[in-house]
Structure formats: C-alpha cells, structure tokens
Amino acid sequence: MSQVSAVILAAGQGKRMRSVHPKVLHKVGGKPMLLHVMDAARKAGVEEQIVVIGHGRETLLESLPELNYVVQEQQLGTGHAVFQAREAVGKGVERVLVLCGDTPLLTASTLKNLIEYHEKTGAEATILTAEMDNPWGYGRILRNDAGDVEKIVEHKDASPEELLIKEINSGTYIFQKTSLFAALDKLTPDNAQGEYYLTDVISVFFRQGKKVSAFKAEDTKEVQGINDRVQLAEVEEIFRSRKNRELMLSGVSLIDPATTYIDADVKIGQDTVILPHTIIQGNSIIGSHCLIGPSSRLEDCVLGNNCIVQYSVLIESKFGQGCKIGPFAYVRPGSDLRDNVKIGDFVEIKKSTIGTGSKVPHLTYLGDSEVGVGVNVGAGTITCNYDGEKKHKTIISDNVFVGSNSNLVAPLEIGKDAYIAAGSTITENVPEGALAIARERQTTKEGWVAKKGKKKK
C-alpha cells in the first residue's frame, strides 16, 4: 500500500445537535465520535491524519489536545475544508483519504478495502458508496451509460428524477493527492448553498477524462452520519449491538444484551458473565470468570479474575483476584483493593488501599485509608478523615479487628494484631497487639422507670 494520509472533516457547527459542544465530541460507545473515525483509519494503516477544525475549536482542542489539525476559519463547504489541509499533507504522500468526523460506525476493514480497491483500479478518485432504501439527505451517485461515475449531486440540488436514485455518497473518498488539490483550486460556489463542494471535484475529473470509481460498502450502517440527537441514539444502539456481539463471540456471556451497555475500549476476559442492567464504561478491564451485575456500573476500573460485583458502583479503582463487591457498595476513585477482598452491603470506599483477604462487610465508610492484610472491619465503622479543612489518613495494620460502630478519627495509626472494642471512638494511635476501648462505662439504674412514675403501655 502506497503512503496515504487522512483528512478528517470536523469543522462544522452541527446546529441540529442543539449543543454548546462541537458535534464530533458527542460520544458513541463512551468516546467522541471523531476518535472512532481516527481509530478506524489508523487500524486501516493510515498513520498521518489531519483534522480540519473550525467551529468550537477551543473546546475541541481542550478535549483532544494531541490532534494534528488545520483550521477552517470560515465554513465555506467541504471542498474549502479539504483545501485547508494542502500544506499539512506530507510531501511523500500519494493519496488522500477524506473522512467525515461524524461517521463513527466506519470500520477499519471497509477503509482498508476502499484503499486497496482504489489502488487496484488506478482511478484518480474512488468514492465509498452505499445503497439505501431511504436516501433522504444524502448526495446521489450519477453514472453514465457505461456505468462510470459521472457526478455526485447534493440532495438540495437534485432534480426529482435524481432523487429517485438510491446509491448515495457516504462522504468518504480517496484521491490522488496532486489531482485533488489541483481540482479544488478550480472550484466555484455555484450551488444552492453557495459553498465549495468537494463532490464537484468528481465532475472536474470527469470533464478532464480522469477515471472515477466507486466502492460499495457491504453494510450501509457504516456510512450513517450523525446530525441530531435522534441519529446519535440510533448509532449508539447499533454500536452497542456490535460491541456486545464482539464480546460474546470472544467468550463473554451477556445474559440480556439489550440492557447491557459496554463502551468501545472495554476489555473483558473469557467466561465472565455480565448480568442485566449493567454499564461498563471508559477503559475498564475485567478479567476471566467474573460475575458482574445485575444493575452495576463500572467506570475506568481494572478487575482481576474471579471477581463478583453485585448492585454496585465502582469508579476509577483497581481490584485484585477474587474480590467480592456488594450488594450496594460504592468504591470511589483512587481505591486499590488487593486479592480476595470483601466489600459488603452499603459500604463506601474512597481513595483507600485494602490489603489481601481483608473484609469490610457492612455499613462502613473508609476514606483516605491504608488497610493491611487480613483485617476485619465491623459494621457501622467510619474513618473520620476530614477535620473541616484538610483530609487525613488512617492506617490500619495487618490482622487488626475493628469492632462494630467504631469511629476512627484521623490522623490515626492502628498497629498489627490490635483490637478495637465495639462502639469506640478512637482518637489516639493504638500499639501493636493492644485492645483499645474508648467509650463511657455503662451505667444501669435499677427501678428508674417506677421512680419516674412511668408505666409500660
């Protein structure tokens, strides 16, 4: 394959999205649709990519600071947009792949086949087309009597007869670089929109006797663009179905794919089972033989093998092998749970390390804590980590037993093998092997009810 650069169009406002954000930043499968297009091109072997940006470029560059880009100051059409990249395309590049930043369902295999077909035919341009039952809004492919591509007519400029054509222009092309930029230099805005259409390059080539070919996508869903939130939801549904199918074919069981939402970059090991109403987001990695759900959400988490998560929310945290989480647990960012940790019902963990084999079974909050190996934390325990101004750390060493309903007031360190009596409020460090009791001695006043004249009802 000869050297190819991609020019990705992402300068439009996307008015129909009715959003303050650039259209190409709206997410499909948990990541901006623009990144889906860029990933597909990269996997097809196209490393050099120039993104044409314009409307909302400050927001775009803030979200994606590593973009290689050129700016289209005025949005004067697709031809004008591509022309902005003429100096940015590498000198050794022979072909330019033009992509739309709002087509996140495009696959690397389709792009690779398009490039190979273009090289095989020796055309000056090759258009990725598709047959659609309802081609409303798309430019139509016009062919001459010999079947060669003669012209692309935009929907708004098409005659009634041309609107009956079902072969549409996807907005994805590959051009010979020299011919492309020479033709762009000759374009005029003589159309209903008063814009410089990239599609007019095809007419220029035809008049010059240059060959234009078309490569038809096998799956028309791949070329579906996004212009509003309805289409965004439709594409999201297609993407989720594709992702779920990919996972199931790799050995993951999804009990109810229709209620399972898994982002693009999530990785899941074989023989893991995902129960209904589960959401797995970001760059989460889940090991093999896990059971996740039902009704759980994991975001940017890493789980080892043989973990169980039930009715819980886990965010930006790590879990070792054999962890059992929930039901109804909340693990907040920055937490690191080692092998065989148990986090039970109505437990909240925040920015804490929990050592191997430790258990936090019920109704507990551990924040800014370092918990050792083999620790048992009784029900109703909390670390008092905030003094109103600063957060402080609690260190619970190996094999400590913390009795139920204890308050551990940070900064605090509890030594190995120590015991904390139930109901204690601990404000001072506890030495290794000690028993700490911090509660008022019980007082029982016999006959108190009768003396007060109170009777049982």
DRENDO-1510 file (C-alpha; in Angstrom, 1 decimal, always signed):
<recs>
REC; n; res; u; v; w
REC; 1; MET; +0.0; +0.0; +0.0 .
REC; 2; SER; +1.4; +3.4; -1.0 .
REC; 3; GLN; +1.6; +6.2; +1.5 .
REC; 4; VAL; -1.8; +7.5; +2.4 .
REC; 5; SER; -2.8; +10.5; +4.6 .
REC; 6; ALA; -6.3; +11.1; +6.0 .
REC; 7; VAL; -8.0; +14.4; +6.1 .
REC; 8; ILE; -10.9; +14.3; +8.6 .
REC; 9; LEU; -13.6; +17.0; +8.4 .
REC; 10; ALA; -14.6; +18.2; +11.8 .
REC; 11; ALA; -15.2; +22.0; +11.4 .
REC; 12; GLY; -19.0; +22.1; +11.2 .
REC; 13; GLN; -21.2; +23.5; +13.9 .
REC; 14; GLY; -23.7; +20.8; +13.9 .
REC; 15; LYS; -26.7; +23.1; +14.6 .
REC; 16; ARG; -29.2; +20.3; +14.7 .
REC; 17; MET; -27.5; +18.8; +17.7 .
REC; 18; ARG; -28.6; +21.9; +19.7 .
REC; 19; SER; -25.5; +21.8; +21.8 .
REC; 20; VAL; -22.7; +24.1; +23.0 .
REC; 21; HIS; -20.2; +21.3; +22.2 .
REC; 22; PRO; -18.8; +20.6; +18.8 .
REC; 23; LYS; -20.8; +17.7; +17.2 .
REC; 24; VAL; -17.7; +15.5; +16.8 .
REC; 25; LEU; -17.2; +15.5; +20.6 .
REC; 26; HIS; -20.5; +13.9; +21.3 .
REC; 27; LYS; -19.9; +10.3; +22.4 .
REC; 28; VAL; -20.7; +7.0; +20.9 .
REC; 29; GLY; -19.8; +4.0; +23.0 .
REC; 30; GLY; -18.2; +6.2; +25.6 .
REC; 31; LYS; -15.8; +8.2; +23.4 .
REC; 32; PRO; -16.0; +11.1; +21.0 .
REC; 33; MET; -17.3; +10.1; +17.6 .
REC; 34; LEU; -14.2; +11.7; +16.0 .
REC; 35; LEU; -11.9; +9.3; +17.8 .
REC; 36; HIS; -13.9; +6.3; +16.3 .
REC; 37; VAL; -13.1; +7.6; +12.8 .
REC; 38; MET; -9.5; +8.2; +13.6 .
REC; 39; ASP; -9.1; +4.8; +15.2 .
REC; 40; ALA; -10.6; +3.1; +12.1 .
REC; 41; ALA; -8.2; +5.0; +9.8 .
REC; 42; ARG; -5.2; +4.1; +12.0 .
REC; 43; LYS; -6.2; +0.4; +12.1 .
REC; 44; ALA; -6.5; +0.5; +8.3 .
REC; 45; GLY; -2.9; +1.6; +8.1 .
REC; 46; VAL; -3.3; +5.4; +7.8 .
REC; 47; GLU; -1.0; +6.9; +10.4 .
REC; 48; GLU; -0.8; +10.5; +9.2 .
REC; 49; GLN; -4.1; +12.2; +10.0 .
REC; 50; ILE; -5.0; +15.9; +9.6 .
REC; 51; VAL; -8.3; +17.0; +11.3 .
REC; 52; VAL; -9.9; +20.1; +9.9 .
REC; 53; ILE; -11.4; +22.1; +12.7 .
REC; 54; GLY; -13.3; +25.3; +12.9 .
REC; 55; HIS; -16.5; +25.9; +15.0 .
REC; 56; GLY; -15.8; +25.3; +18.7 .
REC; 57; ARG; -12.1; +24.6; +18.1 .
REC; 58; GLU; -11.1; +25.8; +21.6 .
REC; 59; THR; -13.4; +23.2; +23.2 .
REC; 60; LEU; -12.2; +20.5; +20.7 .
REC; 61; LEU; -8.5; +21.1; +21.4 .
REC; 62; GLU; -9.1; +21.2; +25.1 .
REC; 63; SER; -10.7; +17.8; +25.0 .
REC; 64; LEU; -8.3; +16.3; +22.4 .
REC; 65; PRO; -5.0; +18.3; +22.8 .
REC; 66; GLU; -3.0; +15.8; +20.8 .
REC; 67; LEU; -4.8; +16.5; +17.5 .
REC; 68; ASN; -2.8; +17.2; +14.3 .
REC; 69; TYR; -5.1; +19.8; +12.9 .
REC; 70; VAL; -5.6; +22.7; +10.5 .
REC; 71; VAL; -8.2; +25.5; +10.9 .
REC; 72; GLN; -11.0; +26.3; +8.6 .
REC; 73; GLU; -11.7; +29.9; +9.7 .
REC; 74; GLN; -14.9; +30.2; +7.6 .
REC; 75; GLN; -17.1; +27.2; +7.0 .
REC; 76; LEU; -17.4; +27.5; +3.2 .
REC; 77; GLY; -18.1; +23.9; +2.3 .
REC; 78; THR; -16.4; +20.5; +2.2 .
REC; 79; GLY; -14.2; +21.4; -0.7 .
REC; 80; HIS; -12.9; +24.5; +1.1 .
REC; 81; ALA; -12.3; +22.4; +4.2 .
REC; 82; VAL; -10.1; +19.8; +2.5 .
REC; 83; PHE; -8.2; +22.6; +0.7 .
REC; 84; GLN; -7.1; +23.9; +4.1 .
REC; 85; ALA; -5.0; +20.7; +4.5 .
REC; 86; ARG; -3.0; +21.1; +1.3 .
REC; 87; GLU; +0.2; +22.3; +3.1 .
REC; 88; ALA; -0.2; +19.8; +6.0 .
REC; 89; VAL; -0.3; +16.7; +3.9 .
REC; 90; GLY; +3.2; +15.1; +3.9 .
REC; 91; LYS; +5.3; +15.6; +0.8 .
REC; 92; GLY; +5.8; +11.9; +0.2 .
REC; 93; VAL; +2.1; +11.2; +0.3 .
REC; 94; GLU; +0.5; +10.0; -2.9 .
REC; 95; ARG; -3.1; +9.5; -1.9 .
REC; 96; VAL; -5.5; +11.4; +0.4 .
REC; 97; LEU; -8.3; +9.6; +2.3 .
REC; 98; VAL; -11.1; +12.1; +3.1 .
REC; 99; LEU; -13.3; +11.2; +6.0 .
REC; 100; CYS; -16.2; +12.8; +7.9 .
REC; 101; GLY; -15.7; +13.1; +11.7 .
REC; 102; ASP; -19.4; +12.2; +12.3 .
REC; 103; THR; -19.4; +8.7; +10.9 .
REC; 104; PRO; -18.3; +6.6; +14.0 .
REC; 105; LEU; -19.5; +3.3; +12.6 .
REC; 106; LEU; -17.0; +3.1; +9.8 .
REC; 107; THR; -14.7; +0.1; +10.2 .
REC; 108; ALA; -11.0; -0.4; +9.5 .
REC; 109; SER; -11.8; -3.3; +7.2 .
REC; 110; THR; -14.0; -1.2; +5.0 .
REC; 111; LEU; -11.4; +1.6; +4.8 .
REC; 112; LYS; -8.7; -0.8; +4.0 .
REC; 113; ASN; -10.7; -2.4; +1.2 .
REC; 114; LEU; -11.5; +1.0; -0.2 .
REC; 115; ILE; -7.8; +1.9; -0.3 .
REC; 116; GLU; -6.9; -1.4; -1.9 .
REC; 117; TYR; -9.7; -1.1; -4.5 .
REC; 118; HIS; -8.6; +2.4; -5.4 .
REC; 119; GLU; -5.0; +1.3; -6.0 .
REC; 120; LYS; -6.1; -1.7; -8.0 .
REC; 121; THR; -8.3; +0.4; -10.4 .
REC; 122; GLY; -5.8; +3.1; -10.9 .
REC; 123; ALA; -8.6; +5.8; -10.5 .
REC; 124; GLU; -8.0; +9.4; -9.7 .
REC; 125; ALA; -10.8; +9.2; -7.1 .
REC; 126; THR; -12.8; +6.4; -5.5 .
REC; 127; ILE; -16.0; +7.1; -3.7 .
REC; 128; LEU; -17.3; +4.9; -0.8 .
REC; 129; THR; -21.0; +4.5; -1.7 .
REC; 130; ALA; -24.0; +2.6; -0.3 .
REC; 131; GLU; -27.4; +1.5; -1.5 .
REC; 132; MET; -30.1; +2.9; +0.8 .
REC; 133; ASP; -33.9; +2.3; +0.8 .
REC; 134; ASN; -34.4; +5.8; +2.2 .
REC; 135; PRO; -31.6; +8.0; +0.8 .
REC; 136; TRP; -33.1; +11.3; +2.0 .
REC; 137; GLY; -30.5; +13.9; +2.8 .
REC; 138; TYR; -27.6; +12.2; +1.0 .
REC; 139; GLY; -25.9; +13.1; -2.2 .
REC; 140; ARG; -26.7; +10.8; -5.1 .
REC; 141; ILE; -24.3; +9.0; -7.4 .
REC; 142; LEU; -24.9; +9.7; -11.1 .
REC; 143; ARG; -23.4; +7.2; -13.6 .
REC; 144; ASN; -23.1; +7.5; -17.3 .
REC; 145; ASP; -24.3; +4.8; -19.8 .
REC; 146; ALA; -21.1; +2.9; -19.3 .
REC; 147; GLY; -21.7; +2.7; -15.6 .
REC; 148; ASP; -18.8; +5.0; -14.7 .
REC; 149; VAL; -19.3; +7.7; -12.0 .
REC; 150; GLU; -20.0; +11.0; -13.7 .
REC; 151; LYS; -21.2; +13.2; -11.0 .
REC; 152; ILE; -22.4; +13.5; -7.4 .
REC; 153; VAL; -25.4; +15.7; -6.9 .
REC; 154; GLU; -26.3; +17.0; -3.4 .
REC; 155; HIS; -29.8; +16.3; -2.2 .
REC; 156; LYS; -30.7; +20.0; -2.1 .
REC; 157; ASP; -29.6; +20.4; -5.7 .
REC; 158; ALA; -31.0; +17.2; -7.1 .
REC; 159; SER; -33.9; +17.1; -9.6 .
REC; 160; PRO; -36.9; +14.9; -8.9 .
REC; 161; GLU; -35.5; +12.2; -11.1 .
REC; 162; GLU; -32.1; +12.3; -9.4 .
REC; 163; LEU; -33.8; +12.0; -6.0 .
REC; 164; LEU; -35.1; +8.6; -7.0 .
REC; 165; ILE; -31.5; +7.2; -7.2 .
REC; 166; LYS; -30.7; +5.0; -4.2 .
REC; 167; GLU; -26.9; +4.8; -4.5 .
REC; 168; ILE; -25.6; +7.5; -2.2 .
REC; 169; ASN; -22.3; +9.2; -1.5 .
REC; 170; SER; -21.1; +8.4; +2.0 .
REC; 171; GLY; -18.8; +11.4; +2.2 .
REC; 172; THR; -15.7; +9.1; +2.3 .
REC; 173; TYR; -13.3; +9.3; -0.6 .
REC; 174; ILE; -9.7; +8.5; -1.6 .
REC; 175; PHE; -8.0; +10.8; -4.1 .
REC; 176; GLN; -4.7; +11.0; -5.9 .
REC; 177; LYS; -3.2; +13.9; -4.0 .
REC; 178; THR; -1.9; +16.1; -6.8 .
REC; 179; SER; -5.1; +15.8; -8.8 .
REC; 180; LEU; -7.2; +16.5; -5.8 .
REC; 181; PHE; -5.7; +19.8; -4.8 .
REC; 182; ALA; -5.4; +21.0; -8.4 .
REC; 183; ALA; -9.2; +20.4; -8.8 .
REC; 184; LEU; -10.0; +22.0; -5.5 .
REC; 185; ASP; -8.2; +25.2; -6.8 .
REC; 186; LYS; -10.7; +25.4; -9.6 .
REC; 187; LEU; -14.0; +25.0; -7.6 .
REC; 188; THR; -16.7; +27.7; -7.6 .
REC; 189; PRO; -19.6; +28.1; -5.2 .
REC; 190; ASP; -22.3; +27.8; -7.9 .
REC; 191; ASN; -24.9; +25.9; -6.0 .
REC; 192; ALA; -27.9; +26.3; -3.7 .
REC; 193; GLN; -25.8; +26.6; -0.6 .
REC; 194; GLY; -23.2; +29.0; -2.1 .
REC; 195; GLU; -20.4; +26.6; -0.9 .
REC; 196; TYR; -17.4; +24.9; -2.4 .
REC; 197; TYR; -18.5; +21.3; -2.6 .
REC; 198; LEU; -15.9; +18.5; -2.5 .
REC; 199; THR; -18.3; +16.5; -4.6 .
REC; 200; ASP; -17.7; +18.9; -7.5 .
REC; 201; VAL; -14.2; +17.5; -7.8 .
REC; 202; ILE; -15.7; +14.4; -9.3 .
REC; 203; SER; -17.3; +16.5; -12.1 .
REC; 204; VAL; -13.9; +18.2; -12.7 .
REC; 205; PHE; -12.3; +14.8; -13.1 .
REC; 206; PHE; -15.0; +13.5; -15.4 .
REC; 207; ARG; -14.6; +16.6; -17.7 .
REC; 208; GLN; -10.9; +16.0; -17.7 .
REC; 209; GLY; -11.4; +12.4; -18.7 .
REC; 210; LYS; -9.9; +11.1; -15.5 .
REC; 211; LYS; -11.3; +7.8; -14.0 .
REC; 212; VAL; -13.6; +7.9; -11.0 .
REC; 213; SER; -14.5; +4.6; -9.4 .
REC; 214; ALA; -16.9; +3.7; -6.6 .
REC; 215; PHE; -16.6; +1.1; -3.9 .
REC; 216; LYS; -19.9; +0.0; -2.3 .
REC; 217; ALA; -19.9; -0.6; +1.4 .
REC; 218; GLU; -21.4; -4.0; +2.3 .
REC; 219; ASP; -23.1; -2.7; +5.5 .
REC; 220; THR; -24.9; +0.5; +4.9 .
REC; 221; LYS; -25.0; +1.2; +8.6 .
REC; 222; GLU; -21.2; +2.0; +8.5 .
REC; 223; VAL; -21.8; +5.2; +6.5 .
REC; 224; GLN; -24.5; +6.6; +8.7 .
REC; 225; GLY; -23.7; +10.1; +9.7 .
REC; 226; ILE; -25.0; +11.9; +12.8 .
REC; 227; ASN; -26.7; +15.3; +12.6 .
REC; 228; ASP; -29.1; +15.3; +15.6 .
REC; 229; ARG; -29.6; +13.5; +18.9 .
REC; 230; VAL; -32.1; +11.1; +17.4 .
REC; 231; GLN; -29.5; +9.9; +15.0 .
REC; 232; LEU; -26.9; +9.8; +17.8 .
REC; 233; ALA; -29.2; +7.4; +19.7 .
REC; 234; GLU; -29.7; +5.3; +16.7 .
REC; 235; VAL; -26.0; +5.0; +16.1 .
REC; 236; GLU; -25.3; +4.3; +19.8 .
REC; 237; GLU; -27.8; +1.4; +19.6 .
REC; 238; ILE; -26.0; +0.0; +16.5 .
REC; 239; PHE; -22.6; +0.4; +18.2 .
REC; 240; ARG; -23.7; -1.3; +21.4 .
REC; 241; SER; -25.1; -4.2; +19.5 .
REC; 242; ARG; -21.8; -4.5; +17.5 .
REC; 243; LYS; -19.7; -4.3; +20.7 .
REC; 244; ASN; -21.9; -6.8; +22.6 .
REC; 245; ARG; -21.7; -9.3; +19.7 .
REC; 246; GLU; -17.9; -8.9; +19.6 .
REC; 247; LEU; -17.6; -9.7; +23.3 .
REC; 248; MET; -20.0; -12.7; +23.1 .
REC; 249; LEU; -18.1; -14.2; +20.2 .
REC; 250; SER; -14.9; -13.8; +22.3 .
REC; 251; GLY; -16.3; -15.9; +25.1 .
REC; 252; VAL; -18.1; -13.4; +27.3 .
REC; 253; SER; -21.7; -14.2; +28.4 .
REC; 254; LEU; -24.2; -11.3; +28.3 .
REC; 255; ILE; -27.5; -12.6; +29.8 .
REC; 256; ASP; -29.5; -9.7; +28.3 .
REC; 257; PRO; -27.6; -7.8; +25.7 .
REC; 258; ALA; -30.4; -5.3; +25.3 .
REC; 259; THR; -29.9; -4.0; +28.8 .
REC; 260; THR; -26.1; -4.2; +28.8 .
REC; 261; TYR; -24.1; -1.0; +28.0 .
REC; 262; ILE; -20.4; -1.6; +27.3 .
REC; 263; ASP; -18.1; +1.2; +26.0 .
REC; 264; ALA; -15.8; +0.9; +23.0 .
REC; 265; ASP; -12.5; +0.4; +24.8 .
REC; 266; VAL; -13.7; -2.0; +27.5 .
REC; 267; LYS; -11.9; -5.4; +27.6 .
REC; 268; ILE; -13.4; -8.5; +29.3 .
REC; 269; GLY; -11.9; -11.9; +29.7 .
REC; 270; GLN; -13.4; -15.3; +28.8 .
REC; 271; ASP; -16.1; -17.0; +30.8 .
REC; 272; THR; -17.1; -13.7; +32.5 .
REC; 273; VAL; -20.8; -13.3; +32.9 .
REC; 274; ILE; -22.5; -9.9; +32.6 .
REC; 275; LEU; -26.0; -9.8; +34.2 .
REC; 276; PRO; -28.8; -7.4; +33.1 .
REC; 277; HIS; -28.8; -3.6; +33.6 .
REC; 278; THR; -25.1; -3.3; +33.8 .
REC; 279; ILE; -23.0; -0.4; +32.5 .
REC; 280; ILE; -19.2; -0.8; +31.9 .
REC; 281; GLN; -17.5; +2.4; +30.8 .
REC; 282; GLY; -14.2; +4.0; +29.8 .
REC; 283; ASN; -11.1; +1.9; +29.7 .
REC; 284; SER; -12.3; -0.8; +32.2 .
REC; 285; ILE; -10.6; -4.1; +32.0 .
REC; 286; ILE; -12.3; -7.1; +33.6 .
REC; 287; GLY; -10.6; -10.5; +34.0 .
REC; 288; SER; -11.9; -14.0; +33.3 .
REC; 289; HIS; -14.5; -16.0; +35.3 .
REC; 290; CYS; -16.1; -12.9; +36.8 .
REC; 291; LEU; -19.7; -12.2; +37.6 .
REC; 292; ILE; -20.8; -8.6; +37.1 .
REC; 293; GLY; -24.2; -7.3; +37.9 .
REC; 294; PRO; -27.1; -7.1; +37.9 .
REC; 295; SER; -27.6; -3.3; +38.0 .
REC; 296; SER; -24.0; -2.3; +38.4 .
REC; 297; ARG; -21.8; +0.5; +36.9 .
REC; 298; LEU; -18.1; +0.2; +36.5 .
REC; 299; GLU; -16.1; +3.2; +35.1 .
REC; 300; ASP; -12.3; +3.0; +34.3 .
REC; 301; CYS; -11.8; +0.1; +36.6 .
REC; 302; VAL; -9.4; -2.9; +36.5 .
REC; 303; LEU; -10.6; -6.2; +37.9 .
REC; 304; GLY; -8.7; -9.4; +38.2 .
REC; 305; ASN; -10.1; -12.9; +37.6 .
REC; 306; ASN; -12.9; -14.5; +39.6 .
REC; 307; CYS; -14.4; -11.3; +40.9 .
REC; 308; ILE; -18.1; -10.8; +41.8 .
REC; 309; VAL; -19.8; -7.4; +41.7 .
REC; 310; GLN; -23.5; -7.1; +42.6 .
REC; 311; TYR; -25.7; -3.9; +42.5 .
REC; 312; SER; -22.7; -1.7; +43.0 .
REC; 313; VAL; -20.9; +1.4; +41.6 .
REC; 314; LEU; -17.1; +1.2; +41.0 .
REC; 315; ILE; -15.2; +4.2; +39.7 .
REC; 316; GLU; -11.5; +4.6; +38.7 .
REC; 317; SER; -10.3; +1.9; +41.0 .
REC; 318; LYS; -8.3; -1.4; +40.9 .
REC; 319; PHE; -9.4; -4.8; +42.2 .
REC; 320; GLY; -7.2; -8.0; +42.6 .
REC; 321; GLN; -8.2; -11.6; +42.0 .
REC; 322; GLY; -11.3; -13.0; +43.7 .
REC; 323; CYS; -12.7; -9.8; +45.1 .
REC; 324; LYS; -16.4; -9.8; +46.2 .
REC; 325; ILE; -18.1; -6.4; +46.0 .
REC; 326; GLY; -21.7; -5.6; +47.1 .
REC; 327; PRO; -24.5; -5.7; +47.0 .
REC; 328; PHE; -25.0; -1.9; +47.2 .
REC; 329; ALA; -21.3; -0.9; +47.6 .
REC; 330; TYR; -19.7; +2.3; +46.3 .
REC; 331; VAL; -16.0; +2.3; +45.5 .
REC; 332; ARG; -14.8; +5.8; +44.6 .
REC; 333; PRO; -11.8; +6.9; +42.6 .
REC; 334; GLY; -8.3; +6.1; +43.7 .
REC; 335; SER; -9.0; +2.9; +45.6 .
REC; 336; ASP; -6.9; -0.2; +45.3 .
REC; 337; LEU; -8.3; -3.4; +46.6 .
REC; 338; ARG; -5.9; -6.4; +46.6 .
REC; 339; ASP; -6.7; -10.1; +46.2 .
REC; 340; ASN; -9.7; -11.7; +47.9 .
REC; 341; VAL; -11.1; -8.5; +49.5 .
REC; 342; LYS; -14.7; -8.5; +50.6 .
REC; 343; ILE; -16.6; -5.2; +50.4 .
REC; 344; GLY; -20.2; -5.8; +51.5 .
REC; 345; ASP; -23.6; -4.1; +51.5 .
REC; 346; PHE; -23.8; -0.3; +52.0 .
REC; 347; VAL; -20.0; +0.1; +52.2 .
REC; 348; GLU; -18.3; +3.1; +50.7 .
REC; 349; ILE; -14.6; +3.1; +50.0 .
REC; 350; LYS; -12.8; +6.3; +48.9 .
REC; 351; LYS; -9.1; +6.7; +47.9 .
REC; 352; SER; -8.1; +3.8; +50.0 .
REC; 353; THR; -5.9; +0.6; +49.8 .
REC; 354; ILE; -7.4; -2.6; +51.2 .
REC; 355; GLY; -4.9; -5.4; +51.8 .
REC; 356; THR; -5.3; -9.1; +50.7 .
REC; 357; GLY; -8.0; -11.0; +52.4 .
REC; 358; SER; -9.4; -8.1; +54.3 .
REC; 359; LYS; -13.2; -7.8; +54.9 .
REC; 360; VAL; -15.4; -4.7; +55.2 .
REC; 361; PRO; -18.8; -6.5; +55.3 .
REC; 362; HIS; -21.4; -3.9; +56.2 .
REC; 363; LEU; -22.5; -0.3; +56.6 .
REC; 364; THR; -19.0; +1.2; +56.6 .
REC; 365; TYR; -17.1; +4.2; +55.3 .
REC; 366; LEU; -13.3; +4.1; +54.7 .
REC; 367; GLY; -11.8; +7.2; +53.3 .
REC; 368; ASP; -8.1; +8.1; +52.7 .
REC; 369; SER; -7.2; +4.8; +54.5 .
REC; 370; GLU; -4.5; +2.2; +54.2 .
REC; 371; VAL; -5.8; -1.1; +55.4 .
REC; 372; GLY; -3.4; -4.1; +55.8 .
REC; 373; VAL; -3.7; -7.8; +55.2 .
REC; 374; GLY; -6.4; -9.9; +57.0 .
REC; 375; VAL; -8.2; -7.0; +58.6 .
REC; 376; ASN; -11.9; -7.3; +59.7 .
REC; 377; VAL; -13.8; -4.0; +59.9 .
REC; 378; GLY; -17.1; -4.3; +61.8 .
REC; 379; ALA; -20.4; -3.0; +60.8 .
REC; 380; GLY; -21.1; +0.7; +61.1 .
REC; 381; THR; -17.4; +1.7; +61.3 .
REC; 382; ILE; -16.3; +5.0; +59.8 .
REC; 383; THR; -13.0; +6.8; +59.3 .
REC; 384; CYS; -13.4; +10.4; +60.3 .
REC; 385; ASN; -10.9; +11.7; +57.7 .
REC; 386; TYR; -12.0; +15.3; +57.3 .
REC; 387; ASP; -11.5; +18.0; +60.0 .
REC; 388; GLY; -13.3; +20.7; +58.2 .
REC; 389; GLU; -10.2; +21.9; +56.3 .
REC; 390; LYS; -8.0; +19.0; +55.4 .
REC; 391; LYS; -8.2; +15.3; +54.7 .
REC; 392; HIS; -6.2; +13.0; +57.0 .
REC; 393; LYS; -5.1; +9.4; +56.7 .
REC; 394; THR; -6.0; +6.3; +58.7 .
REC; 395; ILE; -3.6; +3.4; +58.8 .
REC; 396; ILE; -4.9; +0.0; +59.9 .
REC; 397; SER; -2.2; -2.6; +60.0 .
REC; 398; ASP; -2.3; -6.3; +59.3 .
REC; 399; ASN; -4.7; -8.6; +61.2 .
REC; 400; VAL; -6.5; -5.8; +63.1 .
REC; 401; PHE; -10.0; -6.4; +64.3 .
REC; 402; VAL; -12.3; -3.3; +64.4 .
REC; 403; GLY; -15.4; -3.8; +66.4 .
REC; 404; SER; -18.8; -2.6; +65.1 .
REC; 405; ASN; -19.9; +1.0; +65.3 .
REC; 406; SER; -16.4; +2.4; +65.7 .
REC; 407; ASN; -15.2; +5.9; +64.8 .
REC; 408; LEU; -11.6; +6.1; +63.8 .
REC; 409; VAL; -10.6; +9.8; +63.9 .
REC; 410; ALA; -7.7; +10.6; +61.6 .
REC; 411; PRO; -4.8; +11.1; +61.5 .
REC; 412; LEU; -4.5; +7.7; +63.1 .
REC; 413; GLU; -2.5; +4.5; +63.1 .
REC; 414; ILE; -3.5; +1.2; +64.5 .
REC; 415; GLY; -0.7; -1.4; +65.0 .
REC; 416; LYS; -0.7; -5.0; +63.9 .
REC; 417; ASP; -2.9; -7.6; +65.6 .
REC; 418; ALA; -4.7; -4.9; +67.6 .
REC; 419; TYR; -8.4; -4.9; +68.6 .
REC; 420; ILE; -10.8; -2.0; +68.7 .
REC; 421; ALA; -13.7; -2.6; +71.0 .
REC; 422; ALA; -17.2; -2.1; +69.6 .
REC; 423; GLY; -18.7; +1.3; +69.9 .
REC; 424; SER; -15.3; +3.1; +70.4 .
REC; 425; THR; -14.3; +6.5; +69.2 .
REC; 426; ILE; -10.5; +6.2; +68.7 .
REC; 427; THR; -8.5; +9.4; +68.6 .
REC; 428; GLU; -5.0; +8.2; +69.5 .
REC; 429; ASN; -2.7; +5.7; +67.9 .
REC; 430; VAL; -3.1; +2.1; +69.1 .
REC; 431; PRO; +0.0; +0.0; +69.6 .
REC; 432; GLU; +0.6; -3.5; +68.1 .
REC; 433; GLY; -1.3; -6.2; +69.9 .
REC; 434; ALA; -3.3; -3.8; +72.1 .
REC; 435; LEU; -7.0; -3.6; +72.9 .
REC; 436; ALA; -8.4; -0.1; +72.6 .
REC; 437; ILE; -11.7; +0.8; +74.3 .
REC; 438; ALA; -12.9; +4.4; +74.0 .
REC; 439; ARG; -16.5; +4.6; +75.3 .
REC; 440; GLU; -18.2; +5.6; +78.5 .
REC; 441; ARG; -18.7; +2.9; +81.1 .
REC; 442; GLN; -22.3; +1.6; +81.1 .
REC; 443; THR; -24.4; +2.8; +84.0 .
REC; 444; THR; -27.6; +0.8; +84.8 .
REC; 445; LYS; -30.1; +2.4; +87.2 .
REC; 446; GLU; -32.5; -0.3; +88.5 .
REC; 447; GLY; -36.0; +0.8; +89.2 .
REC; 448; TRP; -35.7; +4.0; +87.3 .
REC; 449; VAL; -38.9; +3.6; +85.4 .
REC; 450; ALA; -41.0; +3.1; +88.6 .
REC; 451; LYS; -39.3; +6.0; +90.3 .
REC; 452; LYS; -40.2; +8.3; +87.5 .
REC; 453; GLY; -43.8; +7.2; +87.6 .
REC; 454; LYS; -43.6; +5.8; +84.0 .
REC; 455; LYS; -45.6; +2.7; +83.2 .
REC; 456; LYS; -45.4; +0.4; +80.2 .
REC; 457; LYS; -48.4; +0.8; +77.9 .
</recs>
